[in-house]
Amino acid sequence: MRFSPRTAAGWTIAVFGAMAAVFGLIGVLSPETVLTAAGFDATPPNSARVFATASSVASLNMGVYYLVAAATEWRPFFRFTVPFRLLTFTVFSLLVLMEVAPTAFLGVALWEAAGAIATGIALAVDTRRGF
C-alpha cells in the first residue's frame, strides 16, 4: 500500500506530521539540539534536558498521529487541529512576549500558526472541490 493523501488538507496534515515526527526523533536523540534551536541554553540543567526529551517524545507521537490521520483522510481530525494549533501559537507567542521564553521560540509559534492556516485554507479548497 502506498501512502499518498487524497486532498490538499491531507497533504498539510501529512507534512506537519512528518516534520513533527522528525523533529521529535532529533530531540529524543539530542535534546540539546532542540533546546538550542528554540533559543534555550545549550547546556541546560538536567531537568530542562529531561523536559526537552519528554516534549520530543510527544512530538514524535503526535507526528505519527497526524500521519495516520492523513493516510485515512480523517477530516474531522483535520478540522479539529486548526483552532488548537492557533491556540498553541497564541500561548507560545505570549510566552515570548512575557519574556518567559526566548525570542527564538517564536519560530515554534509561527510554525504552528502557518500549519493551522494552511490546513484551514486547504479544508476550504477541498470543500469547494467536493471533498
Disulfide bonds with the S-S distance in Angstrom:
none
